[in-house]
Amino acid sequence: MENSKLALTDRNRLAELEEAFSLFNQTSEQLTIAYSSLQQQVVHLQSQLAQTHTEKRRVADRLERLLALLPAGVMVLNDDDQIIEMNASAHEILGADALGMSWDRLVEQRFTSRNDAQELMSASGQVYQLSQVALDETLGKILLIQDVTAARQLQNHVSRHQRLKSMGEMAASLAHQIRTPLSAALLYISQLGAVLSDENNEKAARFSQKALANLMHLESLITDMLQYAKGGDVGQSPVEMTELVQRLVLQLEPVLIKSSSEVMFQPNPERAWVLGDAEALLTALQNLIVNAVDVIKEQALIRVAIYLKADWVDIVVCDNGPGVPPELHEKIFEPFYTSRAKGTGLGLAVVRAVAEAHGGQVWLQSTLGEGSCFGVRLPRCYPQQSQ
């Protein structure tokens, strides 16, 4: 009986142990699965962290390159307003020794003053614009300094251009008002000269001729001023170039006779047209010939020729003058530049302005002692285009 009880007790213990082992195995399997899942999560998180670090390094590298290439100076200031970081442009603007200096002290040493816009001015005349952004209260701030000298010069240039434009418009308006009484004065002086010549009053006639010459010079100046002020505003009428040059020669006959000069016109067998303003073109070509006569003074020999290409018409005016030095080939076309005491300084500037207004250009070939050739090249149109 006792043996039977012991056997039952052993079986119960054995069953309990088996159940405990079974529960242990289940728990162990669950822990193994959980550990494996945890390992996978760790691997995934490590991969994400590595990607994040890589992206951060990539962003930091890009930012570092951007700061290095940035034309403006970037500085980081600490709580004490000391420069603790600078990019390459800041080194160039402020100097390498600026690192670690107080910003206020640096401004006193490197810059001379501030303008009305609170921009920093250097002793060399450079203008720098300053802007800043605050960081965390414990980190200080970032300063951005950039050279705006060229922008300020451009602003001044634009302002000056606007003032000159206003002055030009005012001068053109005034010239229009002067032209009417001037034309009347020219008419009266010319008639007075004829009367005095008939009365054999040589002295008065000579004074009359001088007054007439000065009034004609004034008229020429006003004509050039009006034409230059007109700028790119030209007509779109067909102009036949041979007829224009023939008209030009007839119009200049008094000037040529007075200076014992001669114009030899070499027309082209083929007729050519351009679209534009006949009066403006006439003024430009007249300026070329009068300019040559004024330079040579007496017995000027001027050759005018027309050369044709498929898309262009070249009107070339050559003279037997002293030539133009190479360093003045561009300068003589600038407004108000003249080497003559009575020159208007607008003659050749008008030639260029008229040519460019017609979509063309002006060129010069000259050799000292051998004369000069001025060419006006204009876009060509054809009869069917000019109907």
Buried (B, 14 or more C-beta within 10 A) or exposed (E): EEEEEEEEEEEEEEEEEEEEEEEEEEEEEEEEEEEEEEEEEEEEEEEEEEEEEEEEEEEEEEEEEEBEEBEBBBBBBBEEBBBEBBBBBBBEBBBEEBBEBBBEEBBEEBBEEEEEEEBBBBEEEBBBBBEEEEEEEEEBBBBBBBBBBEEBEEEEEEEEEEEEEEEBEEBBEEBEEBBEEBEEBBEEBBEBBEEBBEEEEEEBBEBBBEBBEEBBEBBBBBBBBBBBBBBEEBEEEBBBBBEBBBEBBEEBEEBBEEBEBEBEBEBBEEBBBBBBBBBBBBBBBBBBBBBBBBBBEEEBBBBBBBBBEEEBBBBBBBBBBBBBEEEBBEEBBBBEBBEEEEBBBBBBBBBBBBBBBBBBEBEBBBEEEEBBBBBBBBEBBEEEEBE
